[in-house]
Each structure stands twice: as C-alpha cells, then as structure tokens.
C-alpha cells in the first residue's frame, strides 16, 4: 500500500536518527554554547533499541512498501555496534537501499564493516578545505584531513559517496569553488546546501543564506556546467553536470526554491517519534506504542492516519510565517537528522 498525504505526496523514504549525540559542534546544527557538557542528551533507555527499529522498518516495508532507509543522528557512528543495526535492516524483505549521513571521522574504523553489513551509500559532511575555518565551523578543531581520511576509507570499502557542504554567507561561501574543483577531480558528487532554519538554536536568519543562484554564479565563473534531470521523483538536490565531463554536483535549496510539493520522506527521531517534516515542532510517539505491546496492525493503522493527515509545507510557508511573526518551535537537528 502506497500512502498519500493531503497533498497527494506518497511516502517513499524513511530516515532514522539513531542517536542525538555528536562528536562535532557545528554552528549551524549543534552550537557548543548550547550543546555543552551539561546538555541533557537522551539516556540509553530513551533511545529505540535496534530490535525496536528493526520492527518499525519491517512495518514500513511490509505495509507501505518503503525500500529506502537512511541512518542519521547526531552522528550515527557514535551509536555502539551500528553495523549490527545495518545488518538487521539489510535482512528485511523489500529494503534494497540503506544509506547513512555522517561527518566521516569514524569511517576509517567502520567503513568496511558497514559495507559488509549491507550499507550502500554515505553522505559525508565537509564545509571547507581550510583547516582553520573548518575547525571553527565544526566547533571541535577537527582537521579537514580527518574527514578526507573517512572519505577515502568509504571509497576503499566500496561505498557510494556524496559530500554535503552547508554554505553560510559570511562564513564559507569563498570555499564553494575550491570545494567544487577538489571533488570534481576526486570524482565524488558534491552537494551544496543552503543554510536552513532547522531547530531553534542555530540563530538562523535570511541574511545568512547564500542562495542557490549565488552558488551557481560562483561556480559558472570557473567551471561551466549544464542542468540535468532528477534521478527520481522527490530528489531534493537540483543536479548539474560539468561541461565535457561526466562529473556532477547538486544544490539543495529548500530556502530559496522550496521542494515541499514533492517531499516524500518521513523521519523517525532518536527517541522514537515520527515526524512528517524536517521543520516539525511535534512528533508522534511510536516508542510508547511498541513498548506497550501494540501489535503490528495497530501501529500500521496509526502510521497510516498520521501520513494521511499530513499537510506540511513549512519551506513554502516560511516567508509568510516570518512576516506574521508566527515562528514555531522545531525539533532539533540532533534528534531528527537531515
């Protein structure tokens, strides 16, 4: 059964956050002044167990024909024994694609094991090739080489790779072209992401958004390109191919060119709440249902009702909400992933 919401958008993808903890303190996601030593991260018993995640994935696969799973965080590789979860999901009938979003620094330790367990793809975050700047952005002084080593480990393990760069005006827009040149040469797809107002703590404002059109203008000055078609319905990145090359890059522009009309993703937070939008303020508690011994049919019915009632289009409505001073509290990125 393919679920459709009030705007006739199908449910196709499930993104699962496995932890709210991260070894970075990126300023646009988990700023150190907020997520400090005393921050109340989730306790182990509050997290969905691997068995509970496995059960929910089986329901999404069997009942709603979900085929794609993405594991996120926080930093998912901070969850102990993550390859075990990948193996459980890979063994579920109907699941044919498992991906993960990561900052990459733990991949030298886990890439081969993850690939062997069934992981197919990784999206690795890197916002600059300049050590000093990158250290400031990640809030921990982590060096670029630490991430590049993770990229190399993923490549050597046979994982497909995309690189994600969040672009913030006044911070790292001058790194757009160096990043484009570097990853064009390396043969990895680079995706530029407009700075988004996810969560409540990153001090987002429109003046800090470096827009898609500006990113394209910068690249075009040195690397000619042409647009190419999406790979599939609901793909979030606009795709471009460098002229006289097979290499491509993408731009995720949810601020200046919202793609709510084709959004087909549900998100399961680290504590087991189902969110129907990246910018949601309210999640639906599935953990309590599981631990109350609800059967699969009951959980399936509740998920069906949640999606059927979905009408989210926050990015489409953002400007009007700001004009009316009707900003809302949103789930933090560390709970829901990207």
C-alpha positions as CSV (number, residue, x, y, z in Angstrom):
1,X,0.0,0.0,0.0
2,X,1.4,3.4,-1.0
3,X,0.4,6.1,1.5
4,X,-0.6,9.5,0.3
5,X,-1.0,12.7,2.3
6,X,-3.4,15.5,1.9
7,X,-1.3,17.0,-0.9
8,X,-1.1,13.6,-2.7
9,X,2.5,13.1,-1.8
10,X,3.5,9.4,-1.4
11,X,5.5,8.1,1.5
12,X,8.7,6.7,-0.1
13,X,11.7,7.1,2.3
14,X,12.3,6.7,6.0
15,X,15.1,8.5,7.7
16,X,16.1,7.1,11.1
17,X,18.1,9.0,13.7
18,X,19.9,6.5,16.0
19,X,21.4,9.0,18.4
20,X,21.2,12.7,19.4
21,X,24.9,12.8,20.3
22,X,27.7,14.0,18.0
23,X,31.4,14.5,18.2
24,X,31.2,17.8,16.3
25,X,29.6,21.0,17.4
26,X,28.8,22.6,14.1
27,X,27.5,26.1,14.4
28,X,24.5,25.5,12.1
29,X,23.4,22.3,13.9
30,X,24.7,21.8,17.5
31,X,26.4,25.1,18.6
32,X,28.8,24.4,21.5
33,X,27.3,27.2,23.6
34,X,24.0,25.4,23.7
35,X,25.1,21.7,23.5
36,X,27.7,22.0,26.2
37,X,29.0,19.4,28.8
38,X,25.8,19.7,30.8
39,X,23.3,19.3,27.9
40,X,20.7,16.7,28.7
41,X,21.3,14.2,25.9
42,X,19.0,11.2,25.7
43,X,19.7,8.3,28.0
44,X,20.2,4.8,26.6
45,X,16.7,3.6,27.7
46,X,15.1,6.6,25.9
47,X,16.6,5.5,22.6
48,X,14.9,3.0,20.4
49,X,16.7,-0.3,20.6
50,X,18.0,-2.0,17.5
51,X,15.2,-4.5,17.8
52,X,12.6,-1.8,18.0
53,X,14.0,0.0,15.0
54,X,14.1,-3.3,13.1
55,X,10.4,-3.9,13.9
56,X,9.4,-0.5,12.7
57,X,11.3,-0.8,9.5
58,X,9.6,-4.2,8.9
59,X,6.2,-2.5,9.3
60,X,7.2,0.4,6.9
61,X,8.5,-2.1,4.4
62,X,5.7,-4.7,4.6
63,X,2.8,-2.3,4.9
64,X,3.9,0.8,3.0
65,X,6.5,-0.6,0.5
66,X,9.3,1.5,1.8
67,X,12.5,0.5,0.1
68,X,15.0,3.2,1.1
69,X,16.3,3.8,4.6
70,X,18.8,6.5,5.7
71,X,20.5,6.3,9.1
72,X,21.3,9.7,10.7
73,X,22.0,11.3,14.1
74,X,23.5,13.3,15.6
75,X,26.5,11.4,14.4
76,X,25.2,7.8,13.8
77,X,28.6,6.2,14.2
78,X,28.5,7.3,17.9
79,X,25.8,4.6,18.4
80,X,27.6,1.5,19.6
81,X,27.5,-1.5,17.3
82,X,25.8,0.4,14.4
83,X,26.9,-2.3,11.8
84,X,24.6,-4.7,13.7
85,X,21.6,-2.5,13.0
86,X,22.6,-2.1,9.4
87,X,22.7,-5.9,9.1
88,X,19.3,-6.3,10.7
89,X,17.8,-3.7,8.3
90,X,19.5,-5.2,5.2
91,X,17.9,-8.6,6.0
92,X,14.4,-7.2,5.9
93,X,12.5,-8.2,2.7
94,X,11.8,-5.2,0.5
95,X,14.6,-3.0,1.7
96,X,17.0,-2.5,-1.2
97,X,18.9,0.7,-0.3
98,X,20.5,1.7,3.1
99,X,22.4,5.0,3.3
100,X,23.9,6.9,6.1
101,X,24.7,10.6,6.8
102,X,27.9,11.1,8.8
103,X,30.7,13.6,9.5
104,X,33.1,10.9,8.4
105,X,35.8,10.9,11.0
106,X,34.9,7.4,12.3
107,X,34.6,5.8,8.9
108,X,38.2,4.6,8.8
109,X,37.2,2.3,11.8
110,X,33.8,1.2,10.5
111,X,33.6,1.6,6.7
112,X,34.4,-2.0,5.7
113,X,32.2,-3.5,8.4
114,X,29.3,-1.2,7.4
115,X,29.7,-2.2,3.8
116,X,29.8,-5.9,4.7
117,X,26.7,-5.5,6.8
118,X,24.7,-4.0,3.9
119,X,25.3,-0.3,3.8
120,X,25.4,1.0,0.3
121,X,25.9,4.8,0.4
122,X,27.2,7.5,2.6
123,X,26.7,11.3,2.6
124,X,29.7,12.9,4.3
125,X,29.6,16.4,5.7
126,X,32.5,18.8,4.9
127,X,32.1,22.6,4.8
128,X,35.6,23.8,3.9
129,X,39.0,22.6,2.8
130,X,40.7,25.2,5.0
131,X,41.7,23.7,8.4
132,X,41.3,26.8,10.5
133,X,37.9,27.6,9.1
134,X,36.7,24.0,9.2
135,X,37.8,23.8,12.8
136,X,35.8,26.8,13.7
137,X,32.7,25.5,11.9
138,X,32.8,22.1,13.4
139,X,33.4,23.6,16.9
140,X,36.0,21.0,17.8
141,X,39.0,22.0,15.8
142,X,38.7,18.8,13.8
143,X,41.1,18.9,10.8
144,X,40.0,18.5,7.2
145,X,42.3,15.5,6.8
146,X,40.3,13.6,9.4
147,X,37.2,13.8,7.1
148,X,39.2,13.2,4.0
149,X,40.5,10.0,5.6
150,X,36.9,9.0,6.2
151,X,36.0,9.7,2.6
152,X,39.0,7.6,1.4
153,X,38.0,4.7,3.7
154,X,34.5,4.7,2.4
155,X,35.7,4.7,-1.2
156,X,38.1,1.8,-0.5
157,X,35.3,-0.1,1.2
158,X,33.2,0.2,-2.0
159,X,30.6,2.6,-0.6
160,X,29.0,5.2,-2.9
161,X,29.8,8.7,-1.7
162,X,28.3,12.1,-1.8
163,X,29.8,15.2,0.0
164,X,27.5,17.7,1.7
165,X,28.6,21.3,2.2
166,X,26.4,23.7,4.1
167,X,27.0,27.2,2.8
168,X,26.6,30.2,5.1
169,X,27.0,33.7,3.9
170,X,29.9,35.5,5.5
171,X,31.4,32.2,6.7
172,X,32.4,29.9,3.9
173,X,30.9,31.0,0.5
174,X,34.5,31.6,-0.7
175,X,35.1,27.9,-0.4
176,X,32.5,26.9,-3.0
177,X,34.8,26.9,-6.0
178,X,37.7,25.2,-4.2
179,X,35.4,22.5,-3.0
180,X,33.8,22.1,-6.5
181,X,37.3,21.8,-8.1
182,X,38.6,19.4,-5.5
183,X,35.7,16.9,-5.6
184,X,35.3,17.2,-9.4
185,X,38.9,16.0,-9.6
186,X,38.3,13.3,-6.9
187,X,35.1,12.0,-8.7
188,X,32.7,12.5,-5.8
189,X,29.4,14.3,-6.1
190,X,29.4,17.4,-4.0
191,X,26.0,18.9,-2.9
192,X,25.8,22.5,-1.7
193,X,23.1,23.1,0.9
194,X,21.6,26.4,1.7
195,X,21.8,27.3,5.4
196,X,18.4,26.2,6.9
197,X,16.4,27.1,9.9
198,X,16.3,23.6,11.3
199,X,15.8,23.5,15.1
200,X,15.8,26.5,17.4
201,X,19.4,27.1,18.3
202,X,21.5,28.0,15.2
203,X,20.5,31.7,15.1
204,X,19.2,31.3,11.5
205,X,18.3,34.4,9.5
206,X,17.7,35.1,5.9
207,X,20.6,37.4,5.6
208,X,22.9,34.4,6.3
209,X,21.6,32.4,3.4
210,X,23.8,32.1,0.4
211,X,21.3,31.3,-2.3
212,X,21.3,28.7,-5.0
213,X,21.6,31.4,-7.7
214,X,24.7,32.8,-6.0
215,X,26.3,29.4,-5.7
216,X,25.7,28.7,-9.4
217,X,27.1,32.1,-10.4
218,X,30.3,31.5,-8.4
219,X,30.8,28.0,-10.0
220,X,30.0,29.2,-13.5
221,X,32.8,31.7,-13.5
222,X,35.4,28.9,-13.4
223,X,33.6,25.6,-14.1
224,X,30.9,25.7,-16.9
225,X,28.0,23.3,-16.3
226,X,24.6,22.4,-17.5
227,X,21.4,21.2,-15.6
228,X,20.5,17.5,-15.7
229,X,17.3,15.7,-14.9
230,X,16.5,14.3,-11.4
231,X,17.3,10.7,-10.8
232,X,13.8,10.1,-9.3
233,X,10.6,11.8,-8.1
234,X,11.2,13.7,-4.9
235,X,15.0,14.1,-5.2
236,X,15.9,17.0,-3.0
237,X,19.0,18.2,-4.9
238,X,18.9,20.1,-8.3
239,X,21.5,18.3,-10.4
240,X,24.2,19.8,-12.7
241,X,26.9,18.3,-14.9
242,X,30.2,20.0,-15.6
243,X,30.6,20.7,-19.3
244,X,32.6,18.0,-21.2
245,X,32.6,15.8,-18.1
246,X,30.5,13.0,-16.5
247,X,31.1,14.5,-13.1
248,X,28.1,16.3,-11.4
249,X,27.2,18.4,-8.4
250,X,23.9,19.3,-6.8
251,X,22.3,22.1,-4.8
252,X,19.7,21.6,-2.0
253,X,17.8,24.9,-1.9
254,X,15.0,24.4,0.5
255,X,15.1,28.1,1.5
256,X,15.0,29.9,-1.9
257,X,13.4,27.2,-4.0
258,X,11.3,25.0,-1.7
259,X,10.5,21.5,-2.8
260,X,7.7,20.7,-0.4
261,X,5.4,19.7,-3.2
262,X,7.4,16.5,-3.9
263,X,8.6,15.7,-0.3
264,X,8.1,12.0,0.3
265,X,10.2,11.5,3.5
266,X,9.2,10.5,7.0
267,X,11.6,10.8,9.9
268,X,12.0,8.7,13.0
269,X,13.8,10.6,15.8
270,X,16.3,9.0,18.1
271,X,13.7,8.7,20.9
272,X,11.1,7.1,18.5
273,X,8.9,9.9,17.4
274,X,7.7,10.0,13.8
275,X,8.0,13.4,12.2
276,X,6.4,14.3,8.8
277,X,8.6,17.4,8.2
278,X,12.2,18.3,8.8
279,X,10.8,21.5,10.4
280,X,8.1,19.9,12.5
281,X,7.5,21.0,16.1
282,X,5.5,17.9,17.0
283,X,6.3,14.3,16.6
284,X,4.1,11.2,17.0
285,X,5.3,8.8,19.7
286,X,5.8,5.3,18.3
287,X,8.2,4.1,21.1
288,X,5.4,4.1,23.7
289,X,3.2,2.0,21.3
290,X,5.9,-0.6,20.8
291,X,6.7,-0.8,24.5
292,X,3.0,-1.1,25.3
293,X,3.0,-4.3,23.2
294,X,0.8,-2.9,20.4
295,X,0.6,-5.3,17.5
296,X,1.8,-4.5,14.0
297,X,-1.7,-3.8,12.7
298,X,-2.3,-1.2,15.4
299,X,1.0,0.6,14.6
300,X,0.3,0.3,10.9
301,X,-3.1,2.0,11.4
302,X,-1.6,4.8,13.4
303,X,1.1,5.5,10.9
304,X,-1.5,5.5,8.1
305,X,-3.6,8.0,9.9
306,X,-0.5,10.2,10.6
307,X,0.5,10.3,6.9
308,X,-3.0,10.6,5.5
309,X,-3.4,13.8,7.6
310,X,-0.1,15.3,6.7
311,X,-0.2,18.7,5.0
312,X,3.3,20.1,6.0
313,X,4.9,22.6,3.7
314,X,7.0,24.7,6.0
315,X,9.5,25.9,3.4
316,X,6.7,27.0,1.2
317,X,5.2,29.0,4.1
318,X,8.4,30.2,5.7
319,X,8.2,33.8,4.4
320,X,4.6,34.3,5.4
321,X,5.2,32.9,8.8
322,X,8.1,35.3,9.3
323,X,6.0,38.2,8.1
324,X,3.3,37.3,10.6
325,X,5.8,36.7,13.4
326,X,4.5,33.1,13.7
327,X,7.7,31.3,14.0
328,X,7.3,27.9,15.8
329,X,9.4,25.7,18.0
330,X,11.0,23.0,15.8
331,X,12.6,19.7,16.6
332,X,16.4,19.9,16.8
333,X,18.5,18.6,14.0
334,X,20.4,16.4,16.5
335,X,17.2,14.4,17.1
336,X,16.0,14.1,13.6
337,X,19.0,14.2,11.3
338,X,19.0,15.9,7.9
